[in-house]
Amino acid sequence: MGTVAHHVSTVDERRIEGEEEALLASASAGEGFLDAWGDNGEKQGSVPDRLKGVKVAAISAGGYHNLVIKPDGTLDAWGSDGSGQSTVPPRLKKVKIAAVSAGRYHNLVIKSDGTLDAWGYNKDGQGAVPDRLKGQKILAISAYGNHNMVIKQDGLLDAWGENNCGEGKVPPEHENTKAIAVSAGGLRNLMIKQSGHLDAWWYDTCASGVSDEDEGQSWVPKRLKDTKVTAISAGWDPNMVLKADGVLDAWSYEGSDKTPNDLKKVKIMAVSAGYGHNVVIKQDGTLDAWGADDKGQSTVPPRLKSAKVAFVSAGGKHNLLLVPGLSNGAISLMNPAASGQTVGRYTNFPHAFDVRVQVDGKPVKDLGITFTVEGSSGSAFLAGGTVYGAATDKDGIATASPLRTGPTSGNFTVSVTAPTRQELGTLQIPLTIASA
C-alpha cells in the first residue's frame, strides 16, 4: 500500500513499501523476527508456525497475503491464495531472491541475478514479466494493487499491468526520468529522482477534475518541490515521504496536509502506507500508526508498544514487521555467579540457572522459557534431558531445573530463550565439566 523508510523499492534497498489493498515492498536491510497484526481473515495478520523464531531477511505485505525472503535467500508466503499468490512457484522454490514486492493478488521479485519474476493474478499482465523486460537487470520494484513499477539498470522507469487510469504506463514526460526509488500507489505513482527530489504522476484519465494546480496527490506540493527526500510511500491516501532531515510529510489527494500533529517534529526512520492506514518507525525504533482501524490495523498491539522495530510493511488492512533480537539483556541470570561454573563429572551444579525477563525495566509474566543444553556431548542434563521448559511468574522469573553432569568432561552452554518472543534474544550461559 505505501512505502516505508526501510524502503523496498529503493535502489540502495534501504526502505520498504506498502501498497493499496496490496502493498509494495522489497528487500530490506538486515534480518529480524516476524510479527504481524490487523486483519487475520486469511491468516495474513499472524505469523505461521513454520516461521516463528526464524530470522527473516526481507518482507512485503500485500492486499491479503505476505511475501518474505528467508535467511537462505529463498521465498516463503502465506495468506490469501485465490490466485496462487501465496504459493511459491516450483521454478522459484530454490532460487535466491534479492527483493520482493507483494501486490493485491500478485507478486513481483528480483532474483539474485538481477532479473525479474512474477506470479499470481494476471488479468492485466501484472502477474507476469513483459517480454521487453525479460532478462533485463532491474534495480528496484514496486507492486501495488494491479500494476507494477520498476527501475531498470539504466535508471529509467517502466510500468505495466492495469492501466484504466494511466497507472500502468510511464507517461511521456517521465520516459527519460532517472530514479533511485519508486512507489506505486492507488491514485498516483511516486519516485525519487537521481537528484534526490520527489516526482510523481497522477492517473490523469481518472482525475475527476484534479489538476496540478490543485497540488493533490497528482503532483508534488510546492513545499516539497525543492526538498530532497529519502523515502516514499504511495498508498491509497495519503502519500508519505521522509525528507532528508528525517521529518515526515504526508498529503491527501486534494492536497491537504495529513501529517499527524504529534509527528510533525518527530524524526522518522521508516514509513509504510496501507489501504487507508499508515505506519511509521520513529527514531527510537518504536511504531506509530493512524488511519482506518476497522481491523485494528492502526492500533499498535500492547506487545509492540515499546518494541524496537527494524522494518515494517503495511498491507491492505494488516501490517507485517521485523523485530531484531534485543541487545539489552532482556533475559538475565538471577545469580550471575551461575555463569562460568566448573564442576566435576557426575555432579550437580551448585548455582541455580533461574532467569528474569524484563522489557524496559518491567517484568514479563506468564512467558514460556526454554533452557537448552548445547555442546555437552550428552554429558549434562536438565531434569533428565537436554531441554527444559518453565514459565515466568508475576516478577518475570523463570525457575530452571537442576543441572547434573555425566561422564564426559569439556565446555558446553545452556541457552535460554523465549520461543514466542524471539526478539528478546538468547542468553548464553557458558559452563565446564572438569576432567577430574
Secondary structure, DSSP 8 states (H G I E B T S, - for coil): --EEEEETTBTT--EEE--SSS------SS-EEEEEEE--TTSTTS--GGGTT-EESEEEE-SSEEEEE-TTS-EEEEE--TTSTTS--GGGTT--EEEEEE-SSEEEEEETTS-EEEEE--TTSTTS--GGGTT--EEEEEEETTEEEEEETTSBEEEEE--TTSTTS--GGGTT-BEEEEEE-SSEEEEEETTSBEEEEE-GGG-TT--GGGTSTTS--GGGTT-BEEEEEE-SS-EEEEETTSBEEEE-TTS-B---GGGTTSBEEEEEE-SSEEEEEETTS-EEEEE--TTSTTS--GGGSS---SEEEE-SSEEEEEE----S-SEEESSGGGTT-EE-TT-B-SS---EEEEETTEE--S-EEEEEEESSTT-EEETTBSEEEEE--TTSEE----EEE-S--EEEEEEEE-TT-GGG--EEEEEEE---
